Amino acid sequence: MKASDIRAMSDEEILRRLEEAHHELMNLRFQASFGQLKDTNRPRALRKDIARMRTILRERELAAWEAEEEA
């Protein structure tokens, strides 16, 4: 998922996708532990997507805080 796609989403949608990504990552960890994981790069890509989503949420949080400080 690209950062521009994430920035186009609302905060609620990002949080929902973040929760889904955490569940998928947990399932991938189970698959890896049982030797059933086919796409070994997927957990790494998913962790990066999670990091992107959390970063963009934090950017928005800081921007709101700065706007509040100025007012």
Secondary structure, 3 states (H helix, E strand, C coil): CCHHHHHCCCHHHHHHHHHHHHHHHHHHHHHHHCCCCCCCCHHHHHHHHHHHHHHHHHHHHHHHHHHHHHC
